[in-house]
Amino acid sequence: MSSEQLQIDLSETIDVDQRSWLVAKLEDERGIISAWFDDENHHRLIVHYEREHFSHTTLLDTIKEHGFHGKIVGG
């Protein structure tokens, strides 16, 4: 299994409950190992995922399905 970590900056400002909800939803997805928000930048979402199940594009699509928008940081 090969995995990768991706940083995504969300466009929306979301509170702690919304962040926890989004992390829980993402971690329920098959192929997402873990997800968390940067403690110092609450717009920055970090996702550790299996490349067999997700790509950068499908991760952004999944986040959009949950009502949020983001862009890949770095790369």
Secondary structure in CASP SS format (residue, H / E / C, confidence):
PFRMAT SS
TARGET T0000
AUTHOR 0000-0000-0000
METHOD secondary structure of the structure
MODEL  1
M C 1.00
S C 1.00
S E 1.00
E E 1.00
Q E 1.00
L E 1.00
Q E 1.00
I E 1.00
D E 1.00
L E 1.00
S C 1.00
E C 1.00
T C 1.00
I C 1.00
D C 1.00
V H 1.00
D H 1.00
Q H 1.00
R H 1.00
S H 1.00
W H 1.00
L H 1.00
V H 1.00
A H 1.00
K H 1.00
L H 1.00
E H 1.00
D H 1.00
E C 1.00
R C 1.00
G C 1.00
I E 1.00
I E 1.00
S E 1.00
A E 1.00
W E 1.00
F E 1.00
D C 1.00
D C 1.00
E C 1.00
N C 1.00
H C 1.00
H C 1.00
R E 1.00
L E 1.00
I E 1.00
V E 1.00
H E 1.00
Y E 1.00
E E 1.00
R C 1.00
E C 1.00
H C 1.00
F C 1.00
S C 1.00
H H 1.00
T H 1.00
T H 1.00
L H 1.00
L H 1.00
D H 1.00
T H 1.00
I H 1.00
K H 1.00
E H 1.00
H C 1.00
G C 1.00
F C 1.00
H C 1.00
G E 1.00
K E 1.00
I E 1.00
V C 1.00
G C 1.00
G C 1.00
END
